Amino acid sequence: MNKIIETQIGHNIRAIRESIGMTQDILSAKLQLRGCDITRSAMAKIEVGQRHLYADELLLIKEILNTDFDAIFYGVNKEG
C-alpha cells in the first residue's frame, strides 16, 4: 500500500480512537480479545504509518471503534 495512504488511514484511526476517549492499550486489548495479536506498540506504528494494516485488523478496528470505512479512509470530517 502507498505510504501516504497508510499514514492517512493511521491518523484517521487515531483521531477516531481519541474522539471516543480510547487509549492504544485498550484498543489493542480489545483486538487481542477478538483473536488479533496486536500490541500497543504495533497499534502506535499503525497510527503513524510505520506498520501495514491487514484487512482482518481493519475490520476489527472498525467494529471496536464503532465507525464506518469512510471515517477510517477519509477522516471523521469528510464532507459530502
Buried (B, 14 or more C-beta within 10 A) or exposed (E): EEEEEBBBBBBBBBBBBEEEEBEBEBBBBBBEEEEBEBBBEBBBBBBEBEBEBEEEBBEBBBEBBEBEEEBBEBBEEEEE
